[in-house]
Amino acid sequence: MKSKLIQKAQELRQHGFTTGEIADELNVSMDTVRWLTLQKAEEEKPDAPVDFAINWNSIGGNSTRLSYVSGALSDMALSHGEADVVLGIAVSGVPFATVMADFLEDMSGVDTSLAIFHPHKHRKDQDTDDEGTISTNFGNVKGKKVIIVDDVITSGKTVREVIHTVKDQGGEPTCVTVLIDKAGLSEIEDVPIESLIKVSRL
């Protein structure tokens, strides 16, 4: 498994993916990506960072399963009240958020728009302290209650970035929903985290 991850990370790097994009694609932390992309098969390898690689292709590659998972995430999100906007974190949170916006509109009867967040870690120039941005081609968050959606929380850094951006733009984050929480978090910045699967290190 480790050699396949090393190979995949290095292939993605050769195709121009940033460290953040590779982390999203492989569902590992950025530290793990840095380690994976520096490995050489013939050299002595240092210890890998402690991490779990998540492969949810069986869900993401099947629209019916993706729909069921999005329905479950929608149900969990509604326990925190109705929302006006579902904000998907690019890239992997967007499919869930898209289906969730449709589910939530049907379940609550409230017009629910879709917004998309582009995290800082996807930028080629990561030397700045800037946070990510909400796309202007989709829904906006000003004056609205917002559900934040992603596939995996690894450290919580990206979710924290999204929460700050939503608040800075005048939105109110009601909760964060994720497929898998590798950090075992119950909240970030006083915003509750709802996950279908919570990974715990023993």
Contact map, one row per residue, 1 for C-alpha under 8 A:
1111100000000000000000000000000000000000000000000000000000000000000000000000000000000000000000000000000000000000000000000000000000000000000000000000000000000000000000000000000000000000000000000000000000
1111110000000000000000000000000000000000000000000000000000000000000000000000000000000000000000000000000000000000000000000000000000000000000000000000000000000000000000000000000000000000000000000000000000
1111111000000000000000000000000000000000000000000000000000000000000000000000000000000000000000000000000000000000000000000000000000000000000000000000000000000000000000000000000000000000000000000000000000
1111111100000000000000000000000000000000000000000000000000000000000000000000000000000000000000000000000000000000000000000000000000000000000000000000000000000000000000000000000000000000000000000000000000
1111111110000000000000000100000000010000000000000000000000000000000000000000000000000000000000000000000000000000000000000000000000000000000000000000000000000000000000000000000000000000000000000000000000
0111111111000000000000000000000000011010000000000000000000000000000000000000000000000000000000000000000000000000000000000000000000000000000000000000000000000000000000000000000000000000000000000000000000
0011111111100000000000000000000000000000000000000000000000000000000000000000000000000000000000000000000000000000000000000000000000000000000000000000000000000000000000000000000000000000000000000000000000
0001111111110000000000000000000000000000000000000000000000000000000000000000000000000000000000000000000000000000000000000000000000000000000000000000000000000000000000000000000000000000000000000000000000
0000111111111000000001000100000010011000000000000000000000000000000000000000000000000000000000000000000000000000000000000000000000000000000000000000000000000000000000000000000000000000000000000000000000
0000011111111100000000000000000000011000000000000000000000000000000000000000000000000000000000000000000000000000000000000000000000000000000000000000000000000000000000000000000000000000000000000000000000
0000001111111110000000000000000000000000000000000000000000000000000000000000000000000000000000000000000000000000000000000000000000000000000000000000000000000000000000000000000000000000000000000000000000
0000000111111111100001000000000000000000000000000000000000000000000000000000000000000000000000000000000000000000000000000000000000000000000000000000000000000000000000000000000000000000000000000000000000
0000000011111111111001000000000000001000000000000000000000000000000000000000000000000000000000000000000000000000000000000000000000000000000000000000000000000000000000000000000000000000000000000000000000
0000000001111111100000000000000000000000000000000000000000000000000000000000000000000000000000000000000000000000000000000000000000000000000000000000000000000000000000000000000000000000000000000000000000
0000000000111111100000000000000000000000000000000000000000000000000000000000000000000000000000000000000000000000000000000000000000000000000000000000000000000000000000000000000000000000000000000000000000
0000000000011111110000000000000000000000000000000000000000000000000000000000000000000000000000000000000000000000000000000000000000000000000000000000000000000000000000000000000000000000000000000000000000
0000000000011111111111000000000000000000000000000000000000000000000000000000000000000000000000000000000000000000000000000000000000000000000000000000000000000000000000000000000000000000000000000000000000
0000000000001001111111000000000000000000000000000000000000000000000000000000000000000000000000000000000000000000000000001111000000000000000000000000000000000000000000000000000000000000000000000000000000
0000000000001000111111100000010011000000000000000000000000000000000000000000000000000000000000000000000000000000000000001100000000000000000000000000000000000000000000000000000000000000000000000000000000
0000000000000000111111110000010000000000000000000000000000000000000000000000000000000000000000000000000000000000000000001110000000000000000000000000000000000000000000000000000000000000000000000000000000
0000000000000000111111111000000000000000000000000000000000000000000000000000000000000000000000000000000000000000000000001100000000000000000000000000000000000000000000000000000000000000000000000000000000
0000000010011000111111111100010010000000000000000000000000000000000000000000000000000000000000000000000000000000000000000000000000000000000000000000000000000000000000000000000000000000000000000000000000
0000000000000000001111111111110110000000000000000000000000000000000000000000000000000000000000000000000000000000000000000000000000000000000000000000000000000000000000000000000000000000000000000000000000
0000000000000000000111111111000000000000000000000000000000000000000000000000000000000000001100000000000000000000000000000000000000000000000000000000000000000000000000000000000000000000000000000000000000
0000000000000000000011111110000000000000000000000000000000000000000000000000000000000000000100000000000000000000000000000000000000000000000000000000000000000000000000000000000000000000000000000000000000
0000100010000000000001111111000000000000000000000000111000000000000000000000000000000000000000000000000000000000000000000000000000000000000000000000000000000000000000000000000000000000000000000000000000
0000000000000000000000111111100000000000000000000000111000000000000000000000000000000000000000000000000000000000000000000000000000000000000000000000000101000000000000000000000000000000000000000000000000
0000000000000000000000110111110110000000000000000011110000000000000000000000000000000000000000000000000000000000000000000000000000000000000000000000000001000000000000000000000000000000000000000000000000
0000000000000000000000100011111110000000000000000010000000000000000000000000000000000000000000000000000000000000000000000000000000000000000000000000000001100000000000000000000000000000000000000000000000
0000000000000000001101100001111111000000000000000000000000000000000000000000000000000000000000000000000000000000000000000000000000000000000000000000000000000000000000000000000000000000000000000000000000
0000000000000000000000000000111111100000000000001000000000000000000000000000000000000000000000000000000000000000000000000000000000000000000000000000000000000000000000000000000000000000000000000000000000
0000000000000000000000100001111111110000000000011110000000000000000000000000000000000000000000000000000000000000000000000000000000000000000000000000000000000000000000000000000000000000000000000000000000
0000000010000000001001100001111111111000000000000000000000000000000000000000000000000000000000000000000000000000000000000000000000000000000000000000000000000000000000000000000000000000000000000000000000
0000000000000000001000000000011111111100000000000000000000000000000000000000000000000000000000000000000000000000000000000000000000000000000000000000000000000000000000000000000000000000000000000000000000
0000000000000000000000000000001111111110000000011000000000000000000000000000000000000000000000000000000000000000000000000000000000000000000000000000000000000000000000000000000000000000000000000000000000
0000110011000000000000000000000111111110000000000000000000000000000000000000000000000000000000000000000000000000000000000000000000000000000000000000000000000000000000000000000000000000000000000000000000
0000010011001000000000000000000011111110000000000000000000000000000000000000000000000000000000000000000000000000000000000000000000000000000000000000000000000000000000000000000000000000000000000000000000
0000000000000000000000000000000001111111000000000000000000000000000000000000000000000000000000000000000000000000000000000000000000000000000000000000000000000000000000000000000000000000000000000000000000
0000010000000000000000000000000000111111101010000000000000000000000000000000000000000000000000000000000000000000000000000000000000000000000000000000000000000000000000000000000000000000000000000000000000
0000000000000000000000000000000000000111111010000000000000000000000000000000000000000000000000000000000000000000000000000000000000000000000000000000000000000000000000000000000000000000000000000000000000
0000000000000000000000000000000000000011111000000000000000000000000000000000000000000000000000000000000000000000000000000000000000000000000000000000000000000000000000000000000000000000000000000000000000
0000000000000000000000000000000000000001111100000000000000000000000000000000000000000000000000000000000000000000000000000000000000000000000000000000000000000000000000000000000000000000000000000000000000
0000000000000000000000000000000000000011111110000000000000000000000000000000000000000000000000000000000000000000000000000000000000000000000000000000000000000000000000000000000000000000000000000000000000
0000000000000000000000000000000000000000011111000000000000000000000000000000000000000000000000000000000000000000000000000000000000000000000000000000000000000000000000000000000000000000000000000000000000
0000000000000000000000000000000000000011001111100000000000000000000000000000000000000000000000000000000000000000000000000000000000000000000000000000000000000000000000000000000000000000000000000000000000
0000000000000000000000000000000000000000000111110000000000000000000000000000000000000000000000000000000000000000000000000000000000000000000000000000000000000000000000000000000000000000000000000000000000
0000000000000000000000000000000000000000000011111000000000000000000000000000000000000000000000000000000000000000000000000000000000000000000000000000000000000000000000000000000000000000000000000000000000
0000000000000000000000000000000100100000000001111100000000000000000000000000000000000000000000000000000000000000000000000000000000000000000000000000000000000000000000000000000000000000000000000000000000
0000000000000000000000000000001100100000000000111110000000000000000000000000000000000000000000000000000000000000000000000000000000000000000000000000000000000000000000000000000000000000000000000000000000
0000000000000000000000000000000100000000000000011111000000000000000000000000000000000000000000000000000000000000000000000000000000000000000000000000000000000000000000000000000000000000000000000000000000
0000000000000000000000000001100100000000000000001111100000000000000000000000000000000000000000000000000000000000000000000000000000000000000000000000000000000000000000000000000000000000000000000000000000
0000000000000000000000000001000000000000000000000111110000000000000000000000000000000000000000000000000000000000000000000000000000000000000000000000000000000000000000000000000000000100000000000000000000
0000000000000000000000000111000000000000000000000011111000000000000000000000000000000000000000000000000000000000000000000000000000000000000000000000000000000000000000000000000000000000000000000000000000
0000000000000000000000000111000000000000000000000001111100000000000000000000000000000000000000000000000000000000000000000000000000000000000000000000000000000000000000000000000000000000000000000000000000
0000000000000000000000000110000000000000000000000000111111000000000000000000000000000000000000000000000000000000000000000000000000000000000000000000000000000000000000000000000000000000000000000000000000
0000000000000000000000000000000000000000000000000000011111110000000000000000000000000000000000000000000000000000000000000000000000000000000000000000000000000000000000000000000000000000000000000000000000
0000000000000000000000000000000000000000000000000000001111111000000000000000000000000000000000000000000000000000000000000000000000000000000000000000000000000000000000000000000000000000000000000000000000
0000000000000000000000000000000000000000000000000000001111111100100000000000000000000000000000000000000000000000000000000000000000000000000000000000000000000000000000000000000000000000000000000000000000
0000000000000000000000000000000000000000000000000000000111111110110010000000000000000000000000000000000000000000000000000000000000000000000000000000000000000000000000000000000000000000000000000000000000
0000000000000000000000000000000000000000000000000000000111111110110000000000000000000000000000000000000000000000000000000000000000000000000000000000000000000000000000000000000000000000000000000000000000
0000000000000000000000000000000000000000000000000000000011111110010000000000000000000000000000000000000000000000000000000000000000000000000000000000000000000000000000000000000000000000000000000000000000
0000000000000000000000000000000000000000000000000000000001111111110000000000000000000000000000000000000000000000000000000000000000000000000000000000000000000000000000000000000000000000000000000000000000
0000000000000000000000000000000000000000000000000000000000111111111000000000000000000000000000000000000000000000000000000000000000000000000000000000000000000000000000000000000000000000000000000000000000
0000000000000000000000000000000000000000000000000000000000000111111100000000000000000000000000000000000000000000000000000000000000000000000000000000000000000000000000000000000000000000000000000000000000
0000000000000000000000000000000000000000000000000000000001110111111110000000000000000000000000000000000000000000000000000000000000000000000000000000000000000000000000000000000000000000000000000000000000
0000000000000000000000000000000000000000000000000000000000111111111111000000000000000000000000110000000000000000000000000000000000000000000000000000000000000000000000000000000000000000000000000000000000
0000000000000000000000000000000000000000000000000000000000000011111111100000000000000000000000010010000000000000000000000000000000000000000000000000000000000000000000000000000000000000000000000000000000
0000000000000000000000000000000000000000000000000000000000000001111111110000000000000000000000000000000000000000000000000000000000000000000000000000000000000000000000000000000000000000000000000000000000
0000000000000000000000000000000000000000000000000000000000100000111111111000000000000000000000010000000000000000000000000000000000000000000000000000000000000000000000000000000000100000000000000000000000
0000000000000000000000000000000000000000000000000000000000000000011111111100000000000000000000011011001000000000000000000000000000000000000000000000000000000000000000000000000000000000000000000000000000
0000000000000000000000000000000000000000000000000000000000000000001111111110000000000000000000000011001000000000000000000000000000000000000000000000000000000000000000000000000000000000000000000000000000
0000000000000000000000000000000000000000000000000000000000000000000111111111000000000000000000000000000000000000000000000000000000000000000000000000000000000000000000000000000000000000000000000001000000
0000000000000000000000000000000000000000000000000000000000000000000011111111100000000000000000000001000000000000000000000000000000000000000000000000000000000000000000000000000011100000000000000111000000
0000000000000000000000000000000000000000000000000000000000000000000001111111110000000000000000000001001100000000000000000000000000000000000000000000000000000000000000000000000000000000000000000000000000
0000000000000000000000000000000000000000000000000000000000000000000000111111111000000000000000000000000000000000000000000000000000000000000000000000000000000000000000000000000000000000000000000000000000
0000000000000000000000000000000000000000000000000000000000000000000000011111111100000000000000000000000000000000000000000000000000000000000000000000000000000000000000000000000010000000000000000100000000
0000000000000000000000000000000000000000000000000000000000000000000000001111111110000000000000000000000000000000000000000000000000000000000000000010000000000000000000000000001110000000000000000100000000
0000000000000000000000000000000000000000000000000000000000000000000000000111111111000000000000000000000100000000000000000000000000000000000000000000000000000000000000000000000000000000000000000000000000
0000000000000000000000000000000000000000000000000000000000000000000000000011111110000000000000000000000000000000000000000000000000000000000000000000000000000000000000000000000000000000000000000000000000
0000000000000000000000000000000000000000000000000000000000000000000000000001111111000000000000000000000000000000000000000000000000000000000000000000000000000000000000000000011000000000000000000000000000
0000000000000000000000000000000000000000000000000000000000000000000000000000111111100000000000000000000000000000000000000000000000000000000000000000000000000000000000000000010000000000000000000000000000
0000000000000000000000000000000000000000000000000000000000000000000000000000010111110000000000000000000000010100000000000000000000000000000000001000000000000000000000000000000000000000000000000000000000
0000000000000000000000000000000000000000000000000000000000000000000000000000000011111100000000000000000000000101000000000000000000000000000000011110000000000000000000000000010000000000000000000000000000
0000000000000000000000000000000000000000000000000000000000000000000000000000000001111100000000000000000000000111100000000000000000000000000000011100000000000000000000000000000000000000000000000000000000
0000000000000000000000000000000000000000000000000000000000000000000000000000000000111110000000000000100000000001111000000000000000000000001110011110000000000000000000000000000000000000000000000000000000
0000000000000000000000000000000000000000000000000000000000000000000000000000000000111111000000001101100000000001111000000000000000000000000000000111100000000000000000000000000000000000000000000000000000
0000000000000000000000000000000000000000000000000000000000000000000000000000000000001111100001001000000000000000011110000000000000000000000000000111100000000000000000000000000000000000000000000000000000
0000000000000000000000000000000000000000000000000000000000000000000000000000000000000111111111111100000000000000011110000000000000000000000000000001110000000000000000000000000000000000000000000000000000
0000000000000000000000000000000000000000000000000000000000000000000000000000000000000011111111000000000000000000000111100000000000000000000000000001110000000000000000000000000000000000000000000000000000
0000000000000000000000000000000000000000000000000000000000000000000000000000000000000001111111000000000000000000000111100000000000000000000000000000010000000000000000000000000000000000000000000000000000
0000000000000000000000010000000000000000000000000000000000000000000000000000000000000001111111000000000000000000000001000000000000000000000000000000000000000000000000000000000000000000000000000000000000
0000000000000000000000011000000000000000000000000000000000000000000000000000000000000001111111110000000000000000000000000000000000000000000000000000011000000000000000000000000000000000000000000000000000
0000000000000000000000000000000000000000000000000000000000000000000000000000000000000001111111111000000000000000000000000000000000000000000000000000111000000000000000000000000000000000000000000000000000
0000000000000000000000000000000000000000000000000000000000000000000000000000000000000011111111111100000000000000000100000000000000000000000000000000110000000000000000000000000000000000000000000000000000
0000000000000000000000000000000000000000000000000000000000000000010000000000000000000001000111111110000000000000000000000000000000000000000000000000000000000000000000000000000000000000000000000000000000
0000000000000000000000000000000000000000000000000000000000000000011011000000000000000001000111111111000000000000000000000000000000000000000000000000111000000000000000000000000000000000000000000000000000
0000000000000000000000000000000000000000000000000000000000000000000001000000000000000111000011111111100000000000010000000000000000000000000000000000110000000000000000000000000000000000000000000000000000
0000000000000000000000000000000000000000000000000000000000000000000000000000000000000101000001111111110000000000010000000000000000000000000000000000000000000000000000000000000000000000000000000000000000
0000000000000000000000000000000000000000000000000000000000000000001001100000000000000000000000111111111000000000000000000000000000000000000000000000000000000000000000000000000000000000000000000000000000
0000000000000000000000000000000000000000000000000000000000000000000001101100000000000100000000011111111100000000000000000000000000000000000000000000000000000000000000000000000000000000000000000000000000
0000000000000000000000000000000000000000000000000000000000000000000000000000000000001100000000001111111110000001110000000000000000000000000000000000000000000000000000000000000000000000000000000000000000
0000000000000000000000000000000000000000000000000000000000000000000000000000000000000000000000000111111111000001000000000000000000000000000000000000000000000000000000000000000000000000000000000000000000
0000000000000000000000000000000000000000000000000000000000000000000001100100000000000000000000000011111111100000000000000000000000000000000000000000000000000000000000000000000000000000000000000000000000
0000000000000000000000000000000000000000000000000000000000000000000000000100010000000000000000000001111111111101000000000000000000000000000000000000000000000000000000000000000000000000000000000000000000
0000000000000000000000000000000000000000000000000000000000000000000000000000000000000000000000000000111111111111000000000000000000000000000000000000000000000000000000000000000000000000000000000000000000
0000000000000000000000000000000000000000000000000000000000000000000000000000000000000000000000000000011111111100000000000000000000000000000000000000000000000000000000000000000000000000000000000000000000
0000000000000000000000000000000000000000000000000000000000000000000000000000000000000000000000000000001111111000000000000000000000000000000000000000000000000000000000000000000000000000000000000000000000
0000000000000000000000000000000000000000000000000000000000000000000000000000000001000000000000000000000111111100000000000000000000000000000000000000000000000000000000000000000000000000000000000000000000
0000000000000000000000000000000000000000000000000000000000000000000000000000000000000000000000000000000111111110000000000000000000000000000000000000000000000000000000000000000000000000000000000000000000
0000000000000000000000000000000000000000000000000000000000000000000000000000000001110000000000000000000111011111000000000000000000000000000000000000000000000000000000000000000000000000000000000000000000
0000000000000000000000000000000000000000000000000000000000000000000000000000000000010000000000000000000010001111100000000000000000000000000000000000000000000000000000000000000000000000000000000000000000
0000000000000000000000000000000000000000000000000000000000000000000000000000000000111100000000000000110110000111110000000000000000000000000000000000000000000000000000000000000000000000000000000000000000
0000000000000000000000000000000000000000000000000000000000000000000000000000000000011100000000000000100000000011111000000000000000000000011000000000000000000000000000000000000000000000000000000000000000
0000000000000000000000000000000000000000000000000000000000000000000000000000000000001111000000001100100000000001111100000000000000000000011000000000000000000000000000000000000000000000000000000000000000
0000000000000000000000000000000000000000000000000000000000000000000000000000000000001111000000000000000000000000111110000000000000000110011110000000000000000000000000000000000000000000000000000000000000
0000000000000000000000000000000000000000000000000000000000000000000000000000000000000011110001000000000000000000011111000000000000000110011000000000000000000000000000000000000000000000000000000000000000
0000000000000000000000000000000000000000000000000000000000000000000000000000000000000011110000000000000000000000001111100000000000011110000000000000000000000000010000000000000000000000000000000000000000
0000000000000000000000000000000000000000000000000000000000000000000000000000000000000000111000000000000000000000000111110100000000011110000000000000000000000000000000000000000000000000000000000000000000
0000000000000000000000000000000000000000000000000000000000000000000000000000000000000000110000000000000000000000000011111110000000111000000000000000000000000100110000000000000000000000000000000000000000
0000000000000000000000000000000000000000000000000000000000000000000000000000000000000000000000000000000000000000000001111110010001111000000000000000000000000000000000000000000000000000000000000000000000
0000000000000000011110000000000000000000000000000000000000000000000000000000000000000000000000000000000000000000000000111110010000010000000000000000000000000000000000000000000000000000000000000000000000
0000000000000000011110000000000000000000000000000000000000000000000000000000000000000000000000000000000000000000000001111111000000000000000000000000000000000000000000000000000000000000000000000000000000
0000000000000000010100000000000000000000000000000000000000000000000000000000000000000000000000000000000000000000000000111111110000000000000000000000000000000000000000000000000000000000000000000000000000
0000000000000000010000000000000000000000000000000000000000000000000000000000000000000000000000000000000000000000000000000111110000000000000000000000000000000000000000000000000000000000000000000000000000
0000000000000000000000000000000000000000000000000000000000000000000000000000000000000000000000000000000000000000000000000011111100000000000000000000000000000000000000000000000000000000000000000000000000
0000000000000000000000000000000000000000000000000000000000000000000000000000000000000000000000000000000000000000000000011011111110000000000000000000000000000000000000000000000000000000000000000000000000
0000000000000000000000000000000000000000000000000000000000000000000000000000000000000000000000000000000000000000000000000000111110000000000000000000000000000000000000000000000000000000000000000000000000
0000000000000000000000000000000000000000000000000000000000000000000000000000000000000000000000000000000000000000000000000000111111000000000000000000000000000000000000000000000000000000000000000000000000
0000000000000000000000000000000000000000000000000000000000000000000000000000000000000000000000000000000000000000000000000000011111100000000000000000000000000000000000000000000000000000000000000000000000
0000000000000000000000000000000000000000000000000000000000000000000000000000000000000000000000000000000000000000000000010000000111110000000000000000000000000000000000000000000000000000000000000000000000
0000000000000000000000000000000000000000000000000000000000000000000000000000000000000000000000000000000000000000000000110000000011111000000000000000000000000000100010000000000000000000000000000000000000
0000000000000000000000000000000000000000000000000000000000000000000000000000000000000000000000000000000000000000000011111000000001111100000000000000000000000000110010000000000000000000000000000000000000
0000000000000000000000000000000000000000000000000000000000000000000000000000000000000000000000000000000000000000000011110000000000111110000000000000000000000000000010000000000000000000000000000000000000
0000000000000000000000000000000000000000000000000000000000000000000000000000000000000000000000000000000000000000001111000000000000011111000100000000000000000000000010000000000000000000000000000000000000
0000000000000000000000000000000000000000000000000000000000000000000000000000000000000000000000000000000000000000001111000000000000001111110000000000000000000000000000000000000000000000000000000000000000
0000000000000000000000000000000000000000000000000000000000000000000000000000000000000000000000000000000000000000000000000000000000000111111100000000000000000000000000000000000000000000000000000000000000
0000000000000000000000000000000000000000000000000000000000000000000000000000000000000000000000000000000000000000000000000000000000000011111000000000000000000000000000000000000000000000000000000000000000
0000000000000000000000000000000000000000000000000000000000000000000000000000000000000000000000000000000000000000111100000000000000000011111100000000000000000000000000000000000000000000000000000000000000
0000000000000000000000000000000000000000000000000000000000000000000000000000000000001000000000000000000000000000111100000000000000000001111110000000000000000000000000000000000000000000000000000000000000
0000000000000000000000000000000000000000000000000000000000000000000000000000000000001000000000000000000000000000001000000000000000000101011111000000000000000000000000000000000000000000000000000000000000
0000000000000000000000000000000000000000000000000000000000000000000000000000000000001000000000000000000000000000001000000000000000000000001111111100000000000000000001001111000000000000000000000000000000
0000000000000000000000000000000000000000000000000000000000000000000000000000000000000000000000000000000000000000000000000000000000000000000111110000000000000000000001001110000000000000000000000000000000
0000000000000000000000000000000000000000000000000000000000000000000000000000000000000000000000000000000000000000000000000000000000000000000011111000000000000000000000000111000000000000000000000000000000
0000000000000000000000000000000000000000000000000000000000000000000000000000000000111000000000000000000000000000000000000000000000000000000011111100000000000000000000000111000000000000000000000000000000
0000000000000000000000000000000000000000000000000000000000000000000000000000000001111000000000000000000000000000000000000000000000000000000010111110000000000000000000000011110000000000000000000000000000
0000000000000000000000000000000000000000000000000000000000000000000000000000000000111110000000000000000000000000000000000000000000000000000010011111000000000000000001000011111000000000000000000000000000
0000000000000000000000000000000000000000000000000000000000000000000000000000100000101110000000000000000000000000000000000000000000000000000000001111100000000000000000000000111110000000000000000000000000
0000000000000000000000000000000000000000000000000000000000000000000000000000000000000111100000000000000000000000000000000000000000000000000000000111110000000000010000000000101110000000000000000000000000
0000000000000000000000000000000000000000000000000000000000000000000000000000000000000111100011011000000000000000000000000000000000000000000000000011111000000000000000000000000111000000000000000000000000
0000000000000000000000000000000000000000000000000000000000000000000000000000000000000001110111011000000000000000000000000000000000000000000000000001111110000000000000000000000111100000000000000000000000
0000000000000000000000000000000000000000000000000000000000000000000000000000000000000000000110010000000000000000000000000000000000000000000000000000111110000000000000000000000001110000000000000000000000
0000000000000000000000000010000000000000000000000000000000000000000000000000000000000000000000000000000000000000000000000000000000000000000000000000011111000000000000000000000001111100000000000000000000
0000000000000000000000000000000000000000000000000000000000000000000000000000000000000000000000000000000000000000000000000000000000000000000000000000011111110010000000000000000001011110000000000000000000
0000000000000000000000000011100000000000000000000000000000000000000000000000000000000000000000000000000000000000000000000000000000000000000000000000000111110000000000000000000000001110000000000000000000
0000000000000000000000000000100000000000000000000000000000000000000000000000000000000000000000000000000000000000000000000000000000000000000000000000000011111100000000000000000000000110000000000000000000
0000000000000000000000000000000000000000000000000000000000000000000000000000000000000000000000000000000000000000000000000000000000000000000000000000000011111111000000000000000000000010000100000000000000
0000000000000000000000000000000000000000000000000000000000000000000000000000000000000000000000000000000000000000000000000000000000000000000000000000000000111111100000000000000000000000000000000000000000
0000000000000000000000000000000000000000000000000000000000000000000000000000000000000000000000000000000000000000000000100000000000000000000000000000000000111111110000000000000000000000000000000000000000
0000000000000000000000000000000000000000000000000000000000000000000000000000000000000000000000000000000000000000000000000000000000000000000000000000000010011111111000000000000100000000000100000000000000
0000000000000000000000000000000000000000000000000000000000000000000000000000000000000000000000000000000000000000000000000000000000000000000000000000000000011111111100000000000000000000000110000000000000
0000000000000000000000000000000000000000000000000000000000000000000000000000000000000000000000000000000000000000000000100000000000110000000000000000000000001111111110000000000000000000000000000000000000
0000000000000000000000000000000000000000000000000000000000000000000000000000000000000000000000000000000000000000000010100000000000010000000000000001000000000111111111000000000000000000000000000000000000
0000000000000000000000000000000000000000000000000000000000000000000000000000000000000000000000000000000000000000000000000000000000000000000000000000000000000011111111100000100000000000000010000000000000
0000000000000000000000000000000000000000000000000000000000000000000000000000000000000000000000000000000000000000000000000000000000000000000000000000000000000001111111110000000000000000000000000000000000
0000000000000000000000000000000000000000000000000000000000000000000000000000000000000000000000000000000000000000000000000000000000111100000000000000000000000000111111111000000000000000000000000000000000
0000000000000000000000000000000000000000000000000000000000000000000000000000000000000000000000000000000000000000000000000000000000000000000011000100000000000000011111111111100000000000000000000000000000
0000000000000000000000000000000000000000000000000000000000000000000000000000000000000000000000000000000000000000000000000000000000000000000000000000000000000000001111111111100000000000000000000000000000
0000000000000000000000000000000000000000000000000000000000000000000000000000000000000000000000000000000000000000000000000000000000000000000000000000000000000000000111111110000000000000000000000000000000
0000000000000000000000000000000000000000000000000000000000000000000000000000000000000000000000000000000000000000000000000000000000000000000011000000000000000000000011111110000000000000000000000000000000
0000000000000000000000000000000000000000000000000000000000000000000000000000000000000000000000000000000000000000000000000000000000000000000011110000000000000000000001111111000000000000000000000000000000
0000000000000000000000000000000000000000000000000000000000000000000000000000000000000000000000000000000000000000000000000000000000000000000011111100000000000000000001111111100000000000000000000000000000
0000000000000000000000000000000000000000000000000000000000000000000000000000000000000000000000000000000000000000000000000000000000000000000010111100000000000000000001100111110000000000000000000000000000
0000000000000000000000000000000000000000000000000000000000000000000000000000000000000000000000000000000000000000000000000000000000000000000000001111000000000000001001100011111100000000000000100000000000
0000000000000000000000000000000000000000000000000000000000000000000000000000000110100000000000000000000000000000000000000000000000000000000000001110000000000000000000000001111100000000000000110000000000
0000000000000000000000000000000000000000000000000000000000000000000000000000100100000000000000000000000000000000000000000000000000000000000000000111000000000000000000000000111110000000000000111100000000
0000000000000000000000000000000000000000000000000000000000000000000000000000100000000000000000000000000000000000000000000000000000000000000000000011110000000010000000000000111111000000000000111100000000
0000000000000000000000000000000000000000000000000000000000000000000000001001100000000000000000000000000000000000000000000000000000000000000000000011110000000000000000000000001111100000000000001110000000
0000000000000000000000000000000000000000000000000000000000000000000000001000000000000000000000000000000000000000000000000000000000000000000000000000111110000000000000000000000111111000000000001111000000
0000000000000000000000000000000000000000000000000000000000000000000010001000000000000000000000000000000000000000000000000000000000000000000000000000011100000000000000000000000011111000000000000011100000
0000000000000000000000000000000000000000000000000000000000000000000000000000000000000000000000000000000000000000000000000000000000000000000000000000001110000000000000000000000001111100000000000011111000
0000000000000000000000000000000000000000000000000000000000000000000000000000000000000000000000000000000000000000000000000000000000000000000000000000000111000000000000000000000001111111100000000010111000
0000000000000000000000000000000000000000000000000001000000000000000000000000000000000000000000000000000000000000000000000000000000000000000000000000000111100000000000000000000000011111000000000000011100
0000000000000000000000000000000000000000000000000000000000000000000000000000000000000000000000000000000000000000000000000000000000000000000000000000000011110000000000000000000000001111100000000000011100
0000000000000000000000000000000000000000000000000000000000000000000000000000000000000000000000000000000000000000000000000000000000000000000000000000000000000000000000000000000000001111110000000000011100
0000000000000000000000000000000000000000000000000000000000000000000000000000000000000000000000000000000000000000000000000000000000000000000000000000000000000000000000000000000000001011111100001000000000
0000000000000000000000000000000000000000000000000000000000000000000000000000000000000000000000000000000000000000000000000000000000000000000000000000000000000000000000000000000000000001111100011100000000
0000000000000000000000000000000000000000000000000000000000000000000000000000000000000000000000000000000000000000000000000000000000000000000000000000000000000000000000000000000000000000111111111000000000
0000000000000000000000000000000000000000000000000000000000000000000000000000000000000000000000000000000000000000000000000000000000000000000000000000000000010011000000000000000000000000111111111000000000
0000000000000000000000000000000000000000000000000000000000000000000000000000000000000000000000000000000000000000000000000000000000000000000000000000000000000001001000000000000000000000001111100000000000
0000000000000000000000000000000000000000000000000000000000000000000000000000000000000000000000000000000000000000000000000000000000000000000000000000000000000000000000000000000000000000001111110000000000
0000000000000000000000000000000000000000000000000000000000000000000000000000000000000000000000000000000000000000000000000000000000000000000000000000000000000000000000000000111100000000001111111000000000
0000000000000000000000000000000000000000000000000000000000000000000000000000000000000000000000000000000000000000000000000000000000000000000000000000000000000000000000000000011100000000011101111100000000
0000000000000000000000000000000000000000000000000000000000000000000000000000000000000000000000000000000000000000000000000000000000000000000000000000000000000000000000000000001111000000111100111110000000
0000000000000000000000000000000000000000000000000000000000000000000000001001100000000000000000000000000000000000000000000000000000000000000000000000000000000000000000000000001111000000010000011111000000
0000000000000000000000000000000000000000000000000000000000000000000000001000000000000000000000000000000000000000000000000000000000000000000000000000000000000000000000000000000011111000000000001111110000
0000000000000000000000000000000000000000000000000000000000000000000000011000000000000000000000000000000000000000000000000000000000000000000000000000000000000000000000000000000001110000000000000111110000
0000000000000000000000000000000000000000000000000000000000000000000000000000000000000000000000000000000000000000000000000000000000000000000000000000000000000000000000000000000000111000000000000011111000
0000000000000000000000000000000000000000000000000000000000000000000000000000000000000000000000000000000000000000000000000000000000000000000000000000000000000000000000000000000000011111000000000011111100
0000000000000000000000000000000000000000000000000000000000000000000000000000000000000000000000000000000000000000000000000000000000000000000000000000000000000000000000000000000000011111000000000000111110
0000000000000000000000000000000000000000000000000000000000000000000000000000000000000000000000000000000000000000000000000000000000000000000000000000000000000000000000000000000000000111000000000000011111
0000000000000000000000000000000000000000000000000000000000000000000000000000000000000000000000000000000000000000000000000000000000000000000000000000000000000000000000000000000000000000000000000000001111
0000000000000000000000000000000000000000000000000000000000000000000000000000000000000000000000000000000000000000000000000000000000000000000000000000000000000000000000000000000000000000000000000000000111
